[in-house]
Amino acid sequence: MRTVGIILVILGALGLGYQGFTFAGKDTAADARPAQAAQDPENSVRVPPVAGGIAVVSGLLLLATGGRKDG
């Protein structure tokens, strides 16, 4: 559980810091003009700050409780 907690904290912090990412994809439109075909369209994914915050808090909770062994 410790590894999952660390991963959640890192991904949540990155989500809060960058608030999204952009990647290039291929245009699948059949009527693409030659000038447009030379450029790869950029697709962006927005990460809401609430999701990043929830990931950080969840990761910290896993780190705080993951090391305890009952009995």
PQR file of N, CA, C, O and H, with PARSE charges and radii, in Angstrom:
ATOM      1  N   MET A   1       0.807  -1.197   0.000 -0.4000 1.5000
ATOM      2  CA  MET A   1       0.000   0.000   0.000 -0.0000 2.0000
ATOM      3  C   MET A   1       0.852   1.264   0.000  0.5500 1.7000
ATOM      4  O   MET A   1       0.420   2.326  -0.448 -0.5500 1.4000
ATOM      5  N   ARG A   2       2.066   1.126   0.510 -0.4000 1.5000
ATOM      6  CA  ARG A   2       2.950   2.285   0.569 -0.0000 2.0000
ATOM      7  C   ARG A   2       3.282   2.797  -0.829  0.5500 1.7000
ATOM      8  O   ARG A   2       3.321   4.005  -1.063 -0.5500 1.4000
ATOM      9  H   ARG A   2       2.417   0.263   0.874  0.4000 1.0000
ATOM     10  N   THR A   3       3.522   1.866  -1.759 -0.4000 1.5000
ATOM     11  CA  THR A   3       3.857   2.251  -3.130 -0.0000 2.0000
ATOM     12  C   THR A   3       2.679   2.963  -3.797  0.5500 1.7000
ATOM     13  O   THR A   3       2.870   3.956  -4.499 -0.5500 1.4000
ATOM     14  H   THR A   3       3.491   0.885  -1.569  0.4000 1.0000
ATOM     15  N   VAL A   4       1.477   2.464  -3.584 -0.4000 1.5000
ATOM     16  CA  VAL A   4       0.282   3.098  -4.150 -0.0000 2.0000
ATOM     17  C   VAL A   4       0.117   4.502  -3.584  0.5500 1.7000
ATOM     18  O   VAL A   4      -0.238   5.427  -4.314 -0.5500 1.4000
ATOM     19  H   VAL A   4       1.322   1.658  -3.014  0.4000 1.0000
ATOM     20  N   GLY A   5       0.369   4.667  -2.299 -0.4000 1.5000
ATOM     21  CA  GLY A   5       0.276   5.986  -1.675 -0.0000 2.0000
ATOM     22  C   GLY A   5       1.268   6.970  -2.258  0.5500 1.7000
ATOM     23  O   GLY A   5       0.929   8.126  -2.508 -0.5500 1.4000
ATOM     24  H   GLY A   5       0.657   3.915  -1.706  0.4000 1.0000
ATOM     25  N   ILE A   6       2.499   6.515  -2.476 -0.4000 1.5000
ATOM     26  CA  ILE A   6       3.525   7.389  -3.056 -0.0000 2.0000
ATOM     27  C   ILE A   6       3.140   7.789  -4.480  0.5500 1.7000
ATOM     28  O   ILE A   6       3.285   8.949  -4.867 -0.5500 1.4000
ATOM     29  H   ILE A   6       2.774   5.575  -2.273  0.4000 1.0000
ATOM     30  N   ILE A   7       2.648   6.820  -5.257 -0.4000 1.5000
ATOM     31  CA  ILE A   7       2.243   7.105  -6.634 -0.0000 2.0000
ATOM     32  C   ILE A   7       1.088   8.107  -6.663  0.5500 1.7000
ATOM     33  O   ILE A   7       1.079   9.020  -7.489 -0.5500 1.4000
ATOM     34  H   ILE A   7       2.530   5.878  -4.943  0.4000 1.0000
ATOM     35  N   LEU A   8       0.109   7.940  -5.761 -0.4000 1.5000
ATOM     36  CA  LEU A   8      -1.019   8.873  -5.709 -0.0000 2.0000
ATOM     37  C   LEU A   8      -0.565  10.278  -5.337  0.5500 1.7000
ATOM     38  O   LEU A   8      -1.056  11.254  -5.906 -0.5500 1.4000
ATOM     39  H   LEU A   8       0.116   7.198  -5.090  0.4000 1.0000
ATOM     40  N   VAL A   9       0.357  10.396  -4.399 -0.4000 1.5000
ATOM     41  CA  VAL A   9       0.843  11.717  -4.001 -0.0000 2.0000
ATOM     42  C   VAL A   9       1.572  12.381  -5.170  0.5500 1.7000
ATOM     43  O   VAL A   9       1.371  13.566  -5.437 -0.5500 1.4000
ATOM     44  H   VAL A   9       0.756   9.603  -3.937  0.4000 1.0000
ATOM     45  N   ILE A  10       2.409  11.625  -5.859 -0.4000 1.5000
ATOM     46  CA  ILE A  10       3.163  12.194  -6.983 -0.0000 2.0000
ATOM     47  C   ILE A  10       2.233  12.601  -8.119  0.5500 1.7000
ATOM     48  O   ILE A  10       2.338  13.713  -8.638 -0.5500 1.4000
ATOM     49  H   ILE A  10       2.572  10.662  -5.643  0.4000 1.0000
ATOM     50  N   LEU A  11       1.326  11.711  -8.507 -0.4000 1.5000
ATOM     51  CA  LEU A  11       0.405  12.040  -9.597 -0.0000 2.0000
ATOM     52  C   LEU A  11      -0.537  13.190  -9.222  0.5500 1.7000
ATOM     53  O   LEU A  11      -0.847  14.039 -10.058 -0.5500 1.4000
ATOM     54  H   LEU A  11       1.241  10.809  -8.086  0.4000 1.0000
ATOM     55  N   GLY A  12      -0.985  13.213  -7.975 -0.4000 1.5000
ATOM     56  CA  GLY A  12      -1.847  14.306  -7.531 -0.0000 2.0000
ATOM     57  C   GLY A  12      -1.122  15.639  -7.535  0.5500 1.7000
ATOM     58  O   GLY A  12      -1.693  16.658  -7.923 -0.5500 1.4000
ATOM     59  H   GLY A  12      -0.733  12.523  -7.296  0.4000 1.0000
ATOM     60  N   ALA A  13       0.142  15.638  -7.104 -0.4000 1.5000
ATOM     61  CA  ALA A  13       0.925  16.877  -7.119 -0.0000 2.0000
ATOM     62  C   ALA A  13       1.172  17.348  -8.548  0.5500 1.7000
ATOM     63  O   ALA A  13       1.108  18.545  -8.830 -0.5500 1.4000
ATOM     64  H   ALA A  13       0.606  14.810  -6.789  0.4000 1.0000
ATOM     65  N   LEU A  14       1.453  16.411  -9.448 -0.4000 1.5000
ATOM     66  CA  LEU A  14       1.623  16.785 -10.852 -0.0000 2.0000
ATOM     67  C   LEU A  14       0.322  17.327 -11.443  0.5500 1.7000
ATOM     68  O   LEU A  14       0.336  18.283 -12.218 -0.5500 1.4000
ATOM     69  H   LEU A  14       1.504  15.439  -9.220  0.4000 1.0000
ATOM     70  N   GLY A  15      -0.796  16.712 -11.075 -0.4000 1.5000
ATOM     71  CA  GLY A  15      -2.094  17.182 -11.539 -0.0000 2.0000
ATOM     72  C   GLY A  15      -2.407  18.583 -11.042  0.5500 1.7000
ATOM     73  O   GLY A  15      -2.965  19.399 -11.776 -0.5500 1.4000
ATOM     74  H   GLY A  15      -0.808  15.935 -10.446  0.4000 1.0000
ATOM     75  N   LEU A  16      -2.049  18.860  -9.799 -0.4000 1.5000
ATOM     76  CA  LEU A  16      -2.267  20.201  -9.255 -0.0000 2.0000
ATOM     77  C   LEU A  16      -1.325  21.218  -9.902  0.5500 1.7000
ATOM     78  O   LEU A  16      -1.711  22.363 -10.138 -0.5500 1.4000
ATOM     79  H   LEU A  16      -1.595  18.197  -9.203  0.4000 1.0000
ATOM     80  N   GLY A  17      -0.111  20.805 -10.184 -0.4000 1.5000
ATOM     81  CA  GLY A  17       0.872  21.723 -10.743 -0.0000 2.0000
ATOM     82  C   GLY A  17       0.620  22.052 -12.202  0.5500 1.7000
ATOM     83  O   GLY A  17       0.671  23.217 -12.596 -0.5500 1.4000
ATOM     84  H   GLY A  17       0.203  19.875  -9.992  0.4000 1.0000
ATOM     85  N   TYR A  18       0.347  21.035 -13.004 -0.4000 1.5000
ATOM     86  CA  TYR A  18       0.182  21.251 -14.439 -0.0000 2.0000
ATOM     87  C   TYR A  18      -1.268  21.450 -14.852  0.5500 1.7000
ATOM     88  O   TYR A  18      -1.520  22.114 -15.858 -0.5500 1.4000
ATOM     89  H   TYR A  18       0.305  20.089 -12.684  0.4000 1.0000
ATOM     90  N   GLN A  19      -2.211  20.915 -14.135 -0.4000 1.5000
ATOM     91  CA  GLN A  19      -3.648  21.006 -14.384 -0.0000 2.0000
ATOM     92  C   GLN A  19      -4.046  20.515 -15.766  0.5500 1.7000
ATOM     93  O   GLN A  19      -5.036  20.983 -16.329 -0.5500 1.4000
ATOM     94  H   GLN A  19      -2.007  20.376 -13.318  0.4000 1.0000
ATOM     95  N   GLY A  20      -3.289  19.582 -16.316 -0.4000 1.5000
ATOM     96  CA  GLY A  20      -3.640  18.989 -17.595 -0.0000 2.0000
ATOM     97  C   GLY A  20      -2.418  18.719 -18.435  0.5500 1.7000
ATOM     98  O   GLY A  20      -1.299  19.074 -18.063 -0.5500 1.4000
ATOM     99  H   GLY A  20      -2.485  19.202 -15.859  0.4000 1.0000
ATOM    100  N   PHE A  21      -2.639  18.087 -19.575 -0.4000 1.5000
ATOM    101  CA  PHE A  21      -1.540  17.820 -20.485 -0.0000 2.0000
ATOM    102  C   PHE A  21      -2.057  17.821 -21.918  0.5500 1.7000
ATOM    103  O   PHE A  21      -3.253  17.665 -22.163 -0.5500 1.4000
ATOM    104  H   PHE A  21      -3.547  17.799 -19.878  0.4000 1.0000
ATOM    105  N   THR A  22      -1.141  17.999 -22.851 -0.4000 1.5000
ATOM    106  CA  THR A  22      -1.469  18.063 -24.268 -0.0000 2.0000
ATOM    107  C   THR A  22      -0.659  17.001 -25.005  0.5500 1.7000
ATOM    108  O   THR A  22       0.517  16.786 -24.711 -0.5500 1.4000
ATOM    109  H   THR A  22      -0.169  18.126 -22.652  0.4000 1.0000
ATOM    110  N   PHE A  23      -1.299  16.345 -25.957 -0.4000 1.5000
ATOM    111  CA  PHE A  23      -0.595  15.359 -26.759 -0.0000 2.0000
ATOM    112  C   PHE A  23      -1.006  15.508 -28.214  0.5500 1.7000
ATOM    113  O   PHE A  23      -2.107  15.971 -28.513 -0.5500 1.4000
ATOM    114  H   PHE A  23      -2.255  16.520 -26.196  0.4000 1.0000
ATOM    115  N   ALA A  24      -0.127  15.118 -29.105 -0.4000 1.5000
ATOM    116  CA  ALA A  24      -0.393  15.214 -30.542 -0.0000 2.0000
ATOM    117  C   ALA A  24      -1.031  13.919 -31.015  0.5500 1.7000
ATOM    118  O   ALA A  24      -0.636  12.823 -30.616 -0.5500 1.4000
ATOM    119  H   ALA A  24       0.767  14.742 -28.862  0.4000 1.0000
ATOM    120  N   GLY A  25      -2.011  14.072 -31.862 -0.4000 1.5000
ATOM    121  CA  GLY A  25      -2.681  12.905 -32.411 -0.0000 2.0000
ATOM    122  C   GLY A  25      -2.810  13.061 -33.918  0.5500 1.7000
ATOM    123  O   GLY A  25      -2.492  14.113 -34.473 -0.5500 1.4000
ATOM    124  H   GLY A  25      -2.332  14.962 -32.186  0.4000 1.0000
ATOM    125  N   LYS A  26      -3.272  12.021 -34.566 -0.4000 1.5000
ATOM    126  CA  LYS A  26      -3.442  12.075 -36.014 -0.0000 2.0000
ATOM    127  C   LYS A  26      -4.854  12.533 -36.343  0.5500 1.7000
ATOM    128  O   LYS A  26      -5.822  12.182 -35.667 -0.5500 1.4000
ATOM    129  H   LYS A  26      -3.530  11.166 -34.115  0.4000 1.0000
ATOM    130  N   ASP A  27      -4.938  13.325 -37.399 -0.4000 1.5000
ATOM    131  CA  ASP A  27      -6.236  13.808 -37.862 -0.0000 2.0000
ATOM    132  C   ASP A  27      -6.896  12.702 -38.680  0.5500 1.7000
ATOM    133  O   ASP A  27      -6.301  12.181 -39.623 -0.5500 1.4000
ATOM    134  H   ASP A  27      -4.152  13.610 -37.947  0.4000 1.0000
ATOM    135  N   THR A  28      -8.101  12.353 -38.322 -0.4000 1.5000
ATOM    136  CA  THR A  28      -8.790  11.279 -39.032 -0.0000 2.0000
ATOM    137  C   THR A  28      -9.821  11.813 -40.006  0.5500 1.7000
ATOM    138  O   THR A  28     -10.558  11.036 -40.615 -0.5500 1.4000
ATOM    139  H   THR A  28      -8.584  12.776 -37.556  0.4000 1.0000
ATOM    140  N   ALA A  29      -9.886  13.132 -40.163 -0.4000 1.5000
ATOM    141  CA  ALA A  29     -10.863  13.719 -41.081 -0.0000 2.0000
ATOM    142  C   ALA A  29     -10.472  13.396 -42.517  0.5500 1.7000
ATOM    143  O   ALA A  29      -9.304  13.497 -42.891 -0.5500 1.4000
ATOM    144  H   ALA A  29      -9.288  13.763 -39.668  0.4000 1.0000
ATOM    145  N   ALA A  30     -11.461  13.006 -43.317 -0.4000 1.5000
ATOM    146  CA  ALA A  30     -11.194  12.634 -44.705 -0.0000 2.0000
ATOM    147  C   ALA A  30     -10.958  13.856 -45.583  0.5500 1.7000
ATOM    148  O   ALA A  30     -10.310  13.753 -46.625 -0.5500 1.4000
ATOM    149  H   ALA A  30     -12.410  12.924 -43.013  0.4000 1.0000
ATOM    150  N   ASP A  31     -11.479  15.015 -45.172 -0.4000 1.5000
ATOM    151  CA  ASP A  31     -11.367  16.206 -46.009 -0.0000 2.0000
ATOM    152  C   ASP A  31     -10.275  17.155 -45.513  0.5500 1.7000
ATOM    153  O   ASP A  31     -10.422  18.371 -45.637 -0.5500 1.4000
ATOM    154  H   ASP A  31     -12.005  15.099 -44.326  0.4000 1.0000
ATOM    155  N   ALA A  32      -9.201  16.634 -44.962 -0.4000 1.5000
ATOM    156  CA  ALA A  32      -8.112  17.473 -44.467 -0.0000 2.0000
ATOM    157  C   ALA A  32      -7.382  18.106 -45.646  0.5500 1.7000
ATOM    158  O   ALA A  32      -7.048  17.434 -46.622 -0.5500 1.4000
ATOM    159  H   ALA A  32      -9.082  15.647 -44.861  0.4000 1.0000
ATOM    160  N   ARG A  33      -7.142  19.402 -45.540 -0.4000 1.5000
ATOM    161  CA  ARG A  33      -6.389  20.106 -46.573 -0.0000 2.0000
ATOM    162  C   ARG A  33      -4.904  19.814 -46.408  0.5500 1.7000
ATOM    163  O   ARG A  33      -4.478  19.425 -45.321 -0.5500 1.4000
ATOM    164  H   ARG A  33      -7.413  19.948 -44.747  0.4000 1.0000
ATOM    165  N   PRO A  34      -4.098  19.992 -47.469 -0.5600 1.5000
ATOM    166  CA  PRO A  34      -2.660  19.710 -47.358  0.2800 2.0000
ATOM    167  C   PRO A  34      -1.963  20.524 -46.265  0.5500 1.7000
ATOM    168  O   PRO A  34      -1.064  20.014 -45.597 -0.5500 1.4000
ATOM    169  N   ALA A  35      -2.364  21.771 -46.076 -0.4000 1.5000
ATOM    170  CA  ALA A  35      -1.734  22.590 -45.030 -0.0000 2.0000
ATOM    171  C   ALA A  35      -2.077  22.036 -43.652  0.5500 1.7000
ATOM    172  O   ALA A  35      -1.245  22.074 -42.745 -0.5500 1.4000
ATOM    173  H   ALA A  35      -3.095  22.185 -46.618  0.4000 1.0000
ATOM    174  N   GLN A  36      -3.278  21.527 -43.487 -0.4000 1.5000
ATOM    175  CA  GLN A  36      -3.670  20.959 -42.208 -0.0000 2.0000
ATOM    176  C   GLN A  36      -3.056  19.577 -42.006  0.5500 1.7000
ATOM    177  O   GLN A  36      -2.801  19.167 -40.873 -0.5500 1.4000
ATOM    178  H   GLN A  36      -3.954  21.496 -44.224  0.4000 1.0000
ATOM    179  N   ALA A  37      -2.820  18.866 -43.094 -0.4000 1.5000
ATOM    180  CA  ALA A  37      -2.269  17.519 -42.969 -0.0000 2.0000
ATOM    181  C   ALA A  37      -0.831  17.562 -42.469  0.5500 1.7000
ATOM    182  O   ALA A  37      -0.360  16.606 -41.853 -0.5500 1.4000
ATOM    183  H   ALA A  37      -3.027  19.199 -44.014  0.4000 1.0000
ATOM    184  N   ALA A  38      -0.135  18.655 -42.727 -0.4000 1.5000
ATOM    185  CA  ALA A  38       1.249  18.770 -42.269 -0.0000 2.0000
ATOM    186  C   ALA A  38       1.317  18.963 -40.760  0.5500 1.7000
ATOM    187  O   ALA A  38       2.318  18.611 -40.135 -0.5500 1.4000
ATOM    188  H   ALA A  38      -0.517  19.432 -43.227  0.4000 1.0000
ATOM    189  N   GLN A  39       0.272  19.512 -40.176 -0.4000 1.5000
ATOM    190  CA  GLN A  39       0.255  19.750 -38.737 -0.0000 2.0000
ATOM    191  C   GLN A  39      -0.516  18.645 -38.042  0.5500 1.7000
ATOM    192  O   GLN A  39      -1.605  18.265 -38.472 -0.5500 1.4000
ATOM    193  H   GLN A  39      -0.541  19.797 -40.683  0.4000 1.0000
ATOM    194  N   ASP A  40       0.057  18.135 -36.965 -0.4000 1.5000
ATOM    195  CA  ASP A  40      -0.676  17.187 -36.140 -0.0000 2.0000
ATOM    196  C   ASP A  40      -1.529  17.973 -35.161  0.5500 1.7000
ATOM    197  O   ASP A  40      -1.015  18.850 -34.467 -0.5500 1.4000
ATOM    198  H   ASP A  40       0.942  18.444 -36.615  0.4000 1.0000
ATOM    199  N   PRO A  41      -2.814  17.681 -35.090 -0.5600 1.5000
ATOM    200  CA  PRO A  41      -3.654  18.408 -34.137  0.2800 2.0000
ATOM    201  C   PRO A  41      -3.276  18.056 -32.706  0.5500 1.7000
ATOM    202  O   PRO A  41      -2.897  16.924 -32.407 -0.5500 1.4000
ATOM    203  N   GLU A  42      -3.382  19.021 -31.853 -0.4000 1.5000
ATOM    204  CA  GLU A  42      -3.067  18.777 -30.450 -0.0000 2.0000
ATOM    205  C   GLU A  42      -4.352  18.536 -29.675  0.5500 1.7000
ATOM    206  O   GLU A  42      -5.311  19.301 -29.780 -0.5500 1.4000
ATOM    207  H   GLU A  42      -3.690  19.941 -32.097  0.4000 1.0000
ATOM    208  N   ASN A  43      -4.358  17.485 -28.912 -0.4000 1.5000
ATOM    209  CA  ASN A  43      -5.482  17.166 -28.042 -0.0000 2.0000
ATOM    210  C   ASN A  43      -5.058  17.479 -26.621  0.5500 1.7000
ATOM    211  O   ASN A  43      -3.941  17.160 -26.213 -0.5500 1.4000
ATOM    212  H   ASN A  43      -3.580  16.863 -28.826  0.4000 1.0000
ATOM    213  N   SER A  44      -5.942  18.099 -25.873 -0.4000 1.5000
ATOM    214  CA  SER A  44      -5.595  18.420 -24.491 -0.0000 2.0000
ATOM    215  C   SER A  44      -6.571  17.750 -23.531  0.5500 1.7000
ATOM    216  O   SER A  44      -7.762  17.616 -23.810 -0.5500 1.4000
ATOM    217  H   SER A  44      -6.850  18.359 -26.204  0.4000 1.0000
ATOM    218  N   VAL A  45      -6.032  17.341 -22.406 -0.4000 1.5000
ATOM    219  CA  VAL A  45      -6.817  16.734 -21.340 -0.0000 2.0000
ATOM    220  C   VAL A  45      -6.641  17.611 -20.111  0.5500 1.7000
ATOM    221  O   VAL A  45      -5.515  17.857 -19.679 -0.5500 1.4000
ATOM    222  H   VAL A  45      -5.064  17.451 -22.180  0.4000 1.0000
ATOM    223  N   ARG A  46      -7.740  18.080 -19.549 -0.4000 1.5000
ATOM    224  CA  ARG A  46      -7.699  18.942 -18.372 -0.0000 2.0000
ATOM    225  C   ARG A  46      -7.925  18.093 -17.129  0.5500 1.7000
ATOM    226  O   ARG A  46      -8.856  17.289 -17.075 -0.5500 1.4000
ATOM    227  H   ARG A  46      -8.655  17.880 -19.900  0.4000 1.0000
ATOM    228  N   VAL A  47      -7.067  18.278 -16.132 -0.4000 1.5000
ATOM    229  CA  VAL A  47      -7.213  17.584 -14.855 -0.0000 2.0000
ATOM    230  C   VAL A  47      -7.754  18.588 -13.846  0.5500 1.7000
ATOM    231  O   VAL A  47      -7.075  19.567 -13.538 -0.5500 1.4000
ATOM    232  H   VAL A  47      -6.311  18.931 -16.176  0.4000 1.0000
ATOM    233  N   PRO A  48      -8.955  18.371 -13.325 -0.5600 1.5000
ATOM    234  CA  PRO A  48      -9.514  19.308 -12.359  0.2800 2.0000
ATOM    235  C   PRO A  48      -8.669  19.358 -11.077  0.5500 1.7000
ATOM    236  O   PRO A  48      -8.169  18.326 -10.630 -0.5500 1.4000
ATOM    237  N   PRO A  49      -8.509  20.539 -10.490 -0.5600 1.5000
ATOM    238  CA  PRO A  49      -7.729  20.644  -9.256  0.2800 2.0000
ATOM    239  C   PRO A  49      -8.292  19.780  -8.124  0.5500 1.7000
ATOM    240  O   PRO A  49      -7.539  19.310  -7.271 -0.5500 1.4000
ATOM    241  N   VAL A  50      -9.596  19.572  -8.114 -0.4000 1.5000
ATOM    242  CA  VAL A  50     -10.214  18.745  -7.068 -0.0000 2.0000
ATOM    243  C   VAL A  50      -9.698  17.311  -7.167  0.5500 1.7000
ATOM    244  O   VAL A  50      -9.439  16.670  -6.148 -0.5500 1.4000
ATOM    245  H   VAL A  50     -10.207  19.955  -8.806  0.4000 1.0000
ATOM    246  N   ALA A  51      -9.548  16.808  -8.393 -0.4000 1.5000
ATOM    247  CA  ALA A  51      -9.053  15.441  -8.569 -0.0000 2.0000
ATOM    248  C   ALA A  51      -7.611  15.317  -8.075  0.5500 1.7000
ATOM    249  O   ALA A  51      -7.255  14.324  -7.440 -0.5500 1.4000
ATOM    250  H   ALA A  51      -9.759  17.328  -9.221  0.4000 1.0000
ATOM    251  N   GLY A  52      -6.788  16.317  -8.363 -0.4000 1.5000
ATOM    252  CA  GLY A  52      -5.418  16.299  -7.870 -0.0000 2.0000
ATOM    253  C   GLY A  52      -5.358  16.354  -6.363  0.5500 1.7000
ATOM    254  O   GLY A  52      -4.552  15.660  -5.744 -0.5500 1.4000
ATOM    255  H   GLY A  52      -7.078  17.123  -8.878  0.4000 1.0000
ATOM    256  N   GLY A  53      -6.209  17.178  -5.763 -0.4000 1.5000
ATOM    257  CA  GLY A  53      -6.253  17.282  -4.304 -0.0000 2.0000
ATOM    258  C   GLY A  53      -6.716  15.994  -3.653  0.5500 1.7000
ATOM    259  O   GLY A  53      -6.173  15.578  -2.629 -0.5500 1.4000
ATOM    260  H   GLY A  53      -6.863  17.743  -6.266  0.4000 1.0000
ATOM    261  N   ILE A  54      -7.714  15.367  -4.242 -0.4000 1.5000
ATOM    262  CA  ILE A  54      -8.208  14.097  -3.698 -0.0000 2.0000
ATOM    263  C   ILE A  54      -7.117  13.030  -3.785  0.5500 1.7000
ATOM    264  O   ILE A  54      -6.959  12.231  -2.862 -0.5500 1.4000
ATOM    265  H   ILE A  54      -8.155  15.705  -5.073  0.4000 1.0000
ATOM    266  N   ALA A  55      -6.363  13.010  -4.888 -0.4000 1.5000
ATOM    267  CA  ALA A  55      -5.286  12.030  -5.039 -0.0000 2.0000
ATOM    268  C   ALA A  55      -4.194  12.250  -3.998  0.5500 1.7000
ATOM    269  O   ALA A  55      -3.677  11.290  -3.427 -0.5500 1.4000
ATOM    270  H   ALA A  55      -6.491  13.659  -5.638  0.4000 1.0000
ATOM    271  N   VAL A  56      -3.841  13.514  -3.747 -0.4000 1.5000
ATOM    272  CA  VAL A  56      -2.801  13.808  -2.752 -0.0000 2.0000
ATOM    273  C   VAL A  56      -3.256  13.385  -1.357  0.5500 1.7000
ATOM    274  O   VAL A  56      -2.511  12.727  -0.631 -0.5500 1.4000
ATOM    275  H   VAL A  56      -4.262  14.294  -4.210  0.4000 1.0000
ATOM    276  N   VAL A  57      -4.469  13.760  -0.988 -0.4000 1.5000
ATOM    277  CA  VAL A  57      -4.985  13.427   0.344 -0.0000 2.0000
ATOM    278  C   VAL A  57      -5.112  11.911   0.508  0.5500 1.7000
ATOM    279  O   VAL A  57      -4.767  11.367   1.557 -0.5500 1.4000
ATOM    280  H   VAL A  57      -5.074  14.295  -1.578  0.4000 1.0000
ATOM    281  N   SER A  58      -5.610  11.228  -0.533 -0.4000 1.5000
ATOM    282  CA  SER A  58      -5.738   9.770  -0.462 -0.0000 2.0000
ATOM    283  C   SER A  58      -4.372   9.110  -0.323  0.5500 1.7000
ATOM    284  O   SER A  58      -4.206   8.173   0.458 -0.5500 1.4000
ATOM    285  H   SER A  58      -5.891  11.670  -1.385  0.4000 1.0000
ATOM    286  N   GLY A  59      -3.399   9.596  -1.078 -0.4000 1.5000
ATOM    287  CA  GLY A  59      -2.055   9.047  -0.981 -0.0000 2.0000
ATOM    288  C   GLY A  59      -1.450   9.258   0.387  0.5500 1.7000
ATOM    289  O   GLY A  59      -0.800   8.362   0.926 -0.5500 1.4000
ATOM    290  H   GLY A  59      -3.533  10.357  -1.713  0.4000 1.0000
ATOM    291  N   LEU A  60      -1.659  10.440   0.960 -0.4000 1.5000
ATOM    292  CA  LEU A  60      -1.132  10.712   2.295 -0.0000 2.0000
ATOM    293  C   LEU A  60      -1.804   9.834   3.348  0.5500 1.7000
ATOM    294  O   LEU A  60      -1.150   9.368   4.281 -0.5500 1.4000
ATOM    295  H   LEU A  60      -2.187  11.168   0.522  0.4000 1.0000
ATOM    296  N   LEU A  61      -3.106   9.609   3.199 -0.4000 1.5000
ATOM    297  CA  LEU A  61      -3.808   8.712   4.127 -0.0000 2.0000
ATOM    298  C   LEU A  61      -3.286   7.284   4.011  0.5500 1.7000
ATOM    299  O   LEU A  61      -3.117   6.595   5.018 -0.5500 1.4000
ATOM    300  H   LEU A  61      -3.638   9.988   2.442  0.4000 1.0000
ATOM    301  N   LEU A  62      -3.032   6.844   2.781 -0.4000 1.5000
ATOM    302  CA  LEU A  62      -2.473   5.497   2.615 -0.0000 2.0000
ATOM    303  C   LEU A  62      -1.081   5.402   3.221  0.5500 1.7000
ATOM    304  O   LEU A  62      -0.736   4.387   3.827 -0.5500 1.4000
ATOM    305  H   LEU A  62      -3.169   7.403   1.964  0.4000 1.0000
ATOM    306  N   LEU A  63      -0.283   6.444   3.062 -0.4000 1.5000
ATOM    307  CA  LEU A  63       1.053   6.430   3.654 -0.0000 2.0000
ATOM    308  C   LEU A  63       0.987   6.438   5.178  0.5500 1.7000
ATOM    309  O   LEU A  63       1.792   5.783   5.840 -0.5500 1.4000
ATOM    310  H   LEU A  63      -0.563   7.268   2.570  0.4000 1.0000
ATOM    311  N   ALA A  64       0.026   7.181   5.736 -0.4000 1.5000
ATOM    312  CA  ALA A  64      -0.082   7.288   7.188 -0.0000 2.0000
ATOM    313  C   ALA A  64      -0.590   5.990   7.808  0.5500 1.7000
ATOM    314  O   ALA A  64      -0.147   5.609   8.891 -0.5500 1.4000
ATOM    315  H   ALA A  64      -0.628   7.713   5.198  0.4000 1.0000
ATOM    316  N   THR A  65      -1.514   5.308   7.133 -0.4000 1.5000
ATOM    317  CA  THR A  65      -2.114   4.103   7.706 -0.0000 2.0000
ATOM    318  C   THR A  65      -1.548   2.815   7.127  0.5500 1.7000
ATOM    319  O   THR A  65      -1.772   1.742   7.688 -0.5500 1.4000
ATOM    320  H   THR A  65      -1.874   5.618   6.253  0.4000 1.0000
ATOM    321  N   GLY A  66      -0.825   2.897   6.025 -0.4000 1.5000
ATOM    322  CA  GLY A  66      -0.327   1.691   5.362 -0.0000 2.0000
ATOM    323  C   GLY A  66       0.759   0.970   6.122  0.5500 1.7000
ATOM    324  O   GLY A  66       0.914  -0.241   5.961 -0.5500 1.4000
ATOM    325  H   GLY A  66      -0.643   3.769   5.570  0.4000 1.0000
ATOM    326  N   GLY A  67       1.519   1.671   6.948 -0.4000 1.5000
ATOM    327  CA  GLY A  67       2.621   1.043   7.660 -0.0000 2.0000
ATOM    328  C   GLY A  67       2.215   0.361   8.962  0.5500 1.7000
ATOM    329  O   GLY A  67       3.025  -0.341   9.566 -0.5500 1.4000
ATOM    330  H   GLY A  67       1.393   2.655   7.079  0.4000 1.0000
ATOM    331  N   ARG A  68       0.997   0.554   9.395 -0.4000 1.5000
ATOM    332  CA  ARG A  68       0.555  -0.025  10.664 -0.0000 2.0000
ATOM    333  C   ARG A  68       0.174  -1.486  10.485  0.5500 1.7000
ATOM    334  O   ARG A  68      -0.477  -1.863   9.510 -0.5500 1.4000
ATOM    335  H   ARG A  68       0.338   1.125   8.904  0.4000 1.0000
ATOM    336  N   LYS A  69       0.591  -2.293  11.441 -0.4000 1.5000
ATOM    337  CA  LYS A  69       0.220  -3.718  11.432 -0.0000 2.0000
ATOM    338  C   LYS A  69      -0.535  -4.015  12.725  0.5500 1.7000
ATOM    339  O   LYS A  69      -0.024  -3.784  13.821 -0.5500 1.4000
ATOM    340  H   LYS A  69       1.119  -1.987  12.233  0.4000 1.0000
ATOM    341  N   ASP A  70      -1.736  -4.522  12.587 -0.4000 1.5000
ATOM    342  CA  ASP A  70      -2.550  -4.864  13.767 -0.0000 2.0000
ATOM    343  C   ASP A  70      -2.169  -6.239  14.275  0.5500 1.7000
ATOM    344  O   ASP A  70      -2.024  -7.190  13.508 -0.5500 1.4000
ATOM    345  H   ASP A  70      -2.151  -4.710  11.697  0.4000 1.0000
ATOM    346  N   GLY A  71      -2.010  -6.323  15.593 -0.4000 1.5000
ATOM    347  CA  GLY A  71      -1.796  -7.593  16.239 -0.0000 2.0000
ATOM    348  C   GLY A  71      -0.454  -8.111  16.092  0.5500 1.7000
ATOM    349  O   GLY A  71      -0.150  -9.190  16.601 -0.5500 1.4000
ATOM    350  H   GLY A  71      -2.128  -5.550  16.217  0.4000 1.0000
TER
END
